Amino acid sequence: MNLKYQLKKMWFGFWQKYKLEVHLKIAAKLLFIFFIVWIIGSILTVLSQWVFIDSMNVGTPFQLKYVKYFWTVIIELLSGFDVQEDLHLVSKIISVIILITGIVIIAIFTGQVVSMFVHVLQRAHYLPEKPTNFRFDRPVIICGISKKLDIIIEELRKNQLSEHREIIIVDEEADELIVRDKKKYKDVWYVKGDQADRNILENVIGENESAAIILSKEVEGNRRYSDSRAIETALAIEGYQEKTHTVVELNIEGNIPHLKHTKINEWISIFDYGIKLVSQAVLQHGMGKVYSHLLGGNSTEEKTNRIYFTRVLLPERMIELTYEDIRNKIVNIPDIDITMIGFAKYVDKETNEKFQLNTGGTAYVRQLNPISRKCVVCGCEMFKTDKLGRVYRKCDDCFQEERRNNKAAVNPLYFPKDTKIKETDQLIYLSKKEVDFTRFFNHYK
C-alpha cells in the first residue's frame, strides 16, 4: 500500500474521529459573530466618544485618533479585561455588553472543544466511523450484524488475501459495535444507515475493487422472510456497481432460484450446506475434520492450509502447458507443499452470454479435479469437445443407451486434465500461503 494513500486515510480518519467538519463550521459561525460584535462595538464606542466626550465639535468620527477604540474593544472581547480609557458612561455601558458577549462566545467555543474530546473518549472502545470524504481502495463490505460477525472479521484478518484490506460494517446499529480486540479490529470501520440505500453504498464502495458479504437476518420462529433483507441489499449493491464481488448468506434454500438470473456472484445456503456436511460426515468418518481443515482449521491457529486462486497473470513458462503437466511438475518437487485442486478457465463476456455459462457473475468457469477423456461407462477415449474445449462425461453410444431407460438423463460437460492453460486462466490449489508461480518456476526450472 503506497504511503500517500495511507497518509490520506490517516488524515481523513482523524478528521472524522474528531468531527472536525462539524466543529469547524461552528467555529466559523462563532468567529463571524465575534467579528460582527467587534465591528459594531467599536463603531458604537467611537460614536459614543465623539458625541459625549468631544460633543461633535472636532469634525467627523472618521479620524485616526478614534482608531484606538477598535483595539480597546478587541482586548475586551478576547481577554475580558476592562481597558482603562477615558470612556464616557455610555461607552462604559457598551464595554460591559461587549465583555459579556465576549465571555459568552469564548465559553461556547470552549464548550465545543470540550464536547469534542468527551465524544472521542466516550467512543474510544467503539468502531471508528468511515470518513465520508475518502474512498477506500479495495474494501471488504459486511452488510448486517450477526453472531458470525466476529469470526468473519477474524478469518478475514488471518487470510493474507485480505489482511491489509479495510473492512466496513454497514448497519443501522453499526455504531454500537464494541472493539474487544484492537489487533483484530484494526482498520475495521462502520457506516451507520440502511445497507440497501444508494447514498450509503456510494460512500462504502471502493475506488478500484470491492467485495461484499451480506449476512442474513437472524430470526426466531417463522424464517420465511428472513432472507428478504439480504436479497434486497445484494440487488442494490449489484445495481449500483456490478464489478463488486457479492456473496449472500441465505437461511432458506428455496430462495436460491430468485438469485440465479441476477448479477450476484455467489450465494451460500446455510441450511443446504449444513445438510450436505452432516450427510458426508455420517457416510465418511472424519469428513467433518476434512472440511474444517480446508476452511482454515482452528481459528486460533496462525498457519493452516487454505484454498487459493492465482490472482495475477500466470508466468510465461506455464503458458500452453496442460493442467496435468503443471500438476505433475509440482508433485515431483519434494520440498514444496502445494496440492493442485483444479483450474478456472477464463471466458470473455461475449462467450459467456453465448453459451449461457453458469459462472456466478465472474469471467471464469471453474473446474475442480479435471477428468480424463475416457467415457465413465465404457472407458473409450473421447475426442469430441464443445467450442470451449470441454468433453462429455459419457460417449454418445453410452449416453443414448442411458436415455432409452431414463429420459431425464443428462451428459454434463467437463474440462479434461489435458486442457492447455492460458495466461489469463487461474490455478486452484491448497497451500499454507499464497504461491508466486513466477518465482516458483524460475527457481525450479
Rosetta blueprint (number, residue, H / E / L):
1 M L
2 N L
3 L H
4 K H
5 Y H
6 Q H
7 L H
8 K H
9 K H
10 M H
11 W H
12 F H
13 G H
14 F H
15 W H
16 Q H
17 K H
18 Y L
19 K L
20 L H
21 E H
22 V H
23 H H
24 L H
25 K H
26 I H
27 A H
28 A H
29 K H
30 L H
31 L H
32 F H
33 I H
34 F H
35 F H
36 I H
37 V H
38 W H
39 I H
40 I H
41 G H
42 S H
43 I H
44 L H
45 T H
46 V H
47 L H
48 S H
49 Q H
50 W H
51 V H
52 F H
53 I H
54 D L
55 S L
56 M L
57 N L
58 V L
59 G L
60 T L
61 P L
62 F L
63 Q L
64 L H
65 K H
66 Y H
67 V L
68 K H
69 Y H
70 F H
71 W H
72 T H
73 V H
74 I H
75 I H
76 E H
77 L H
78 L H
79 S H
80 G L
81 F L
82 D L
83 V L
84 Q L
85 E L
86 D L
87 L L
88 H L
89 L H
90 V H
91 S H
92 K H
93 I H
94 I H
95 S H
96 V H
97 I H
98 I H
99 L H
100 I H
101 T H
102 G H
103 I H
104 V H
105 I H
106 I H
107 A H
108 I H
109 F H
110 T H
111 G H
112 Q H
113 V H
114 V H
115 S H
116 M H
117 F H
118 V H
119 H H
120 V H
121 L H
122 Q H
123 R L
124 A L
125 H L
126 Y E
127 L L
128 P L
129 E E
130 K L
131 P L
132 T L
133 N L
134 F L
135 R L
136 F L
137 D L
138 R L
139 P L
140 V E
141 I E
142 I E
143 C E
144 G L
145 I L
146 S L
147 K L
148 K L
149 L H
150 D H
151 I H
152 I H
153 I H
154 E H
155 E H
156 L H
157 R H
158 K H
159 N L
160 Q L
161 L L
162 S L
163 E L
164 H L
165 R L
166 E L
167 I E
168 I E
169 I E
170 V E
171 D E
172 E L
173 E L
174 A H
175 D H
176 E H
177 L L
178 I E
179 V L
180 R L
181 D L
182 K L
183 K L
184 K L
185 Y L
186 K L
187 D L
188 V E
189 W E
190 Y E
191 V E
192 K E
193 G L
194 D L
195 Q L
196 A L
197 D L
198 R H
199 N H
200 I H
201 L H
202 E H
203 N H
204 V H
205 I L
206 G L
207 E L
208 N L
209 E L
210 S L
211 A E
212 A E
213 I E
214 I E
215 L L
216 S L
217 K L
218 E L
219 V L
220 E L
221 G L
222 N L
223 R L
224 R L
225 Y L
226 S L
227 D L
228 S H
229 R H
230 A H
231 I H
232 E H
233 T H
234 A H
235 L H
236 A H
237 I H
238 E H
239 G H
240 Y H
241 Q L
242 E L
243 K L
244 T L
245 H E
246 T E
247 V E
248 V E
249 E E
250 L E
251 N L
252 I L
253 E H
254 G H
255 N H
256 I H
257 P H
258 H H
259 L L
260 K L
261 H L
262 T L
263 K L
264 I L
265 N L
266 E E
267 W E
268 I E
269 S E
270 I H
271 F H
272 D H
273 Y H
274 G H
275 I H
276 K H
277 L H
278 V H
279 S H
280 Q H
281 A H
282 V H
283 L H
284 Q L
285 H L
286 G L
287 M H
288 G H
289 K H
290 V H
291 Y H
292 S H
293 H H
294 L H
295 L L
296 G L
297 G L
298 N L
299 S L
300 T L
301 E L
302 E L
303 K L
304 T L
305 N L
306 R E
307 I E
308 Y E
309 F E
310 T L
311 R L
312 V L
313 L L
314 L L
315 P L
316 E H
317 R H
318 M H
319 I L
320 E L
321 L L
322 T E
323 Y H
324 E H
325 D H
326 I H
327 R H
328 N H
329 K H
330 I H
331 V H
332 N L
333 I L
334 P L
335 D L
336 I L
337 D L
338 I L
339 T E
340 M E
341 I E
342 G E
343 F E
344 A E
345 K E
346 Y E
347 V L
348 D L
349 K H
350 E H
351 T H
352 N H
353 E H
354 K H
355 F H
356 Q L
357 L L
358 N L
359 T L
360 G L
361 G L
362 T L
363 A L
364 Y E
365 V E
366 R E
367 Q E
368 L E
369 N L
370 P L
371 I E
372 S L
373 R L
374 K E
375 C L
376 V L
377 V L
378 C L
379 G L
380 C L
381 E E
382 M L
383 F L
384 K L
385 T E
386 D L
387 K L
388 L L
389 G L
390 R L
391 V E
392 Y E
393 R L
394 K L
395 C L
396 D H
397 D H
398 C H
399 F H
400 Q H
401 E H
402 E H
403 R H
404 R H
405 N H
406 N L
407 K L
408 A L
409 A L
410 V L
411 N L
412 P L
413 L E
414 Y E
415 F L
416 P E
417 K L
418 D L
419 T L
420 K E
421 I L
422 K L
423 E L
424 T L
425 D L
426 Q E
427 L E
428 I E
429 Y E
430 L E
431 S E
432 K L
433 K L
434 E L
435 V L
436 D L
437 F H
438 T H
439 R H
440 F H
441 F H
442 N H
443 H H
444 Y L
445 K L
